[in-house]
Amino acid sequence: LSDPIPPSLGNLRKLTDLRLFTNRLSGALPSEMNNIIGLTSLQLSNNNFSGYLPPDICKGGALSYLAVSNNSFQGPIPMTLKNCTGLSRLYLHHNQFTGDISHNLGVYPHLWYVDLSFNRLSGTLSPDWGSWHNLTCLKISNNNITGVIRPELGHLSNLQKLDLSSNHLQGEIPKSLGNLAHLYNLSLSNNRLVGEVPMELGRMSNLQLLDLSRNGLTGRIPYQIGTCMKLQLLKLNNNNLSGSIPLEIGNLVHLQEALDLGHNSLTGEIPSQLGKLSMLQYLNLSQNGFTGGLPSSLKDMVSLSVIDVSHNELEGPVPDSPFFRKAPLEWFLHNKGLCGVVKGLPPCVSSATRRNDESKHHKVVVILAITASMVFILLSLMIVGAALQFRKRKKQSLPVQDNGNREGAFCILSFDGRYAYKDIIEATEDFNDKYCIGTGACGSVYRAELTSGKVLAVKKIHLQEIEDTSNEIPFQNEIQTLTRIRHRNIVKLYGFCSSTRHKFLVYEYMERGSLGSILRSEAAAAELDWVKRVDVVKDVARALSYMHHDCDQPIVHRDITSNNILLDSEFKACVSDFGIARLLQPDSSNWSMIAGTHGYLAPELAYRMRVTTQCDVYSFGVVTLELLMGTYPGEFISVLPSSAAQSSSVKTILDQRVPLPTAEAADEVVAVLRLAIRCVDDNPETRPTMKHIFYKLSTPKTHPNLPSLDSLKLSDLRNGER
């Protein structure tokens, strides 16, 4: 639908439910809508409406669901909204609303979801809001709210998400927030908060995200934070925190996305307990006053993609591991005396060398010690060699046992399965959590370094899932799919194990992890420049084109997401996770239950439930937009058809964490953006095929008729090449 809403709509006085969301409607709402006094649900989100909301929008007091997000509404929230005591859901985000929120919102005993984010609202948080006892979500980020965070918010016993970030809030964080036992997301970043981090926050046992960054907080980091065992992200950066890092932070073994303590006044030594954070991907300790050395236990943080310890007083050797050997020098600069394996740091001076320099007298002692050591080593080697030879002869005299009944089906391509199984179990110490680099719905992924030096990724199915026979389907599906295909941009399956004790899959190890985790990390995303991003898109397109068009039977992945795109050390991308992949049968209707990840699913699956290759094309478009924008593009896709979106500048939607592409790279980026927009078309018939997409990406790009990137708008891409 397009054009404005006609005034005649106001004649439908008995209308109770009006849903016009996700269209191309524009203009102001007619004043005649004030006549519909029995309206209980008004849903106008994702259009191009402008002007004011009708002042008598809730004159009858019946409204319970109001959703007008992602438009261009302006002016104050209607005062009559106070009459809607039955209001349960209020979505006003991404508009241009103004006015004092403390005056325009009332008491709503049934209210359970509020999102006022990304407006121009002012005023203060009202103490009356503490009576919204059913509220589960309160989001007011990116406004002009002033005053303090009301302690009455601690009475919202059902609250799960509280986002007050990017406002002008002052004062201290109320201790009463520690009463919010169900809260899993607390974001108060980018305000003017002062005082200490309340130790009471440690009582929030369900907390997964805590972001207090970019404030003026002082004092020590409370050790009680270490009891929030479900935390996946902890950001306290850009404050004035002092003291040392509590040892209890090492207990947060589920930290995955980030631990950011940078730009504070922290001191003391970096605790070795941080080495227990084996799932952590981003660690920032820069711009502090840490002393001592880097703990050798940091080698155990096998999921790290970024560690920044620059601008401290650190000295001594950097831990020796493949990750640190490849780390850029910038992460370690401006310290007292770091040395070792990082390229650009000075080599570490051994203790033996220092003793030689201290006194010539010690030379004889050192030579004698070395000679004695060599004799001891030679004798030891002779003894060990004799023992190994004896053991080898003993083994050759015994028959090789078939351990299939004991360990179950096992196959490792290019390995001897009898020994590879044992090697994997030993390499992971029987799947110890410290080797875990990620978890999902069906299993956990471990990093396994074999005795040969080969590094593998091992996906172990959860034990409780083994008893559920329904989990056997994706397990077998992944095996059958990946043993059928071989491609440089599809993750390699080396083998699998299926037994009563273990069920796991063995893959090639991708050093940089998932594309999603990279985009969620400020430093890692900055390293992913535009040339690399375009190459990632080409890699994924190449893999999907092969699956759709070059296999004996087309294969539909059905779960293309940024978390299922893995990158190696050279940023080569591979498609992974084929647990719900589907072979398309030429003589079949290919009907299927909806499967995949919400937000990446093609819209036609909701009503057709028929799997086609165009479902993957849509998901590819979402991932490509996510790569270009640096964040999930759900709201962008929903408003894309609107005229307001079409007038948007291309450069403003690109990821701001990297410099704008050069003229040469800009041509590639524009071509990728144009294709991505076509891929997320609601109509699957108008989407390009993956073969066409890969062909276009492989063709040199020039856009002589397009404006420069500085003035290029989305509407300029409409009439591009097909």
C-alpha angles and dihedrals in degrees: 000000000000140000126050126311109264118242089235088076086080089069090072091086094163094051112128105172124040118176117176099144124146100023136110097260116147144175130053125317110257116252087231088078086078086075093067095085097161096060112136100171127033115175116176101145124143100029135104101257119152138181127050131326112250107275092224094046090133101028092130093047093228100110113118103158121045118171119167100142125145098033135102100257116151140182128055128325105264113264090224088071085083087069092061097090089160093059111136105165129032120181113175099141126136099028135102100256117157136185139077112310093198090065099041102050124070139188113302114180092185098044113125107159130039127171117174096153125143101024135108097254120150137184130076138293109270122232087219089072089075086078093065089100096168095052115127100170133033116176121171100148125149099028135107099262115156136183125054136315103262115238087218088077085075088071092067093101095177097048114130103168129034117176117173096149126143100027133108099261117155138188129048132322106259115246088219090075085077087073092068096101095172097048113121100166124046117170119171097150127142098028134109099260119154138184128056130320102260113246086215089077086077088074092069097098095177096051113132102164126037117174117173095149127140100030134106099260118156139187129051129322103258112242088220088078085075089070093064089095096176095059113132098170129031119178120176096147126137098032134106098256117154140187126053132311108270112246088227090072085078088067092067092094093161094062104126115150105042149338104194119178096148126136098030135108098256118152141181128061126320104255117243088222089080086076088075090068093092094158096051115117103180127039121175120181097149127134097031136104102256116157136193123040139313108269114246087226089076085082087072091064090094096169097057117128096166133027119171117186097153123138099033136107097258125145141175133050125340110232112269111238136121090260094054093043089059096040117117118251092238091074091063105035127120098034132127099258120329115169141170141060101006111103108250097027118108117257116261116253111235121233090241091058091049091052091050090053093049098060139357088213091072093058093087092049091050093048091049091048092050092047092050091047092051092051090049092048093049092050090047092050091051091052093046091047092052091049093050092049090052091048092049092053090047091052092049090055092057127072117247109254122229103233094180093111091049100045102021129222112351132172129170115178112226091007137087101254094209092063100029091064091054091043092054093047090050094044091055095035088239092316098311113190092240089072093048111114100175146355134216141174095281104029153336128267120226133192111232122187109193124213088257090062093252112140118213137179112229120196109202117196113231112262094234088053093056090067089053107081091201088072090061090073098066090038093055091037092059092048094048094046098046095044088054097054135048122187135149092238096047117082112255119243108211096182150302144238125216115180142130089264103039140016115187145144124224120216139171111274117248108204100206097047126215127350088234093058091048093052091049091055117080095209097040092048090051089056090055098082125187096267090053091046093053089048090052090053090050092050093052092044090050091053095047093045088054092049094047101039112016104047124089087248121021113255120211113201095199095193108062105158136146088257091058094053110087127195128207127212091280093049093253107155127225130186113234143176107058094175094125099028115138134210110222112230115214092215097042135086089227093219114173144172113257110273134165138062121320111246094031098061120110109250094233090067089073093066107016102038088197118135117225135158087256088071088066090046091058092048090048089054092052092050091047092052089047089053093049096044097038092229139062106289100209097123092041091055093048093054096036095104093054121102090233091060093045090056091054118117114249093222092057093059094049119098105279093203091080127051116263112274119267118251092267095046091043091068090056093045092050091050091050092048092049092052093045092054090052090050094058094053110134090230110075091201092065096049116101120244120251089246090057091045094052091047091053092047090051093052121088111260128227126157105186094164096052125093120247118278090258092065101024115125130194090248089062089066095058098085097043128124118304 
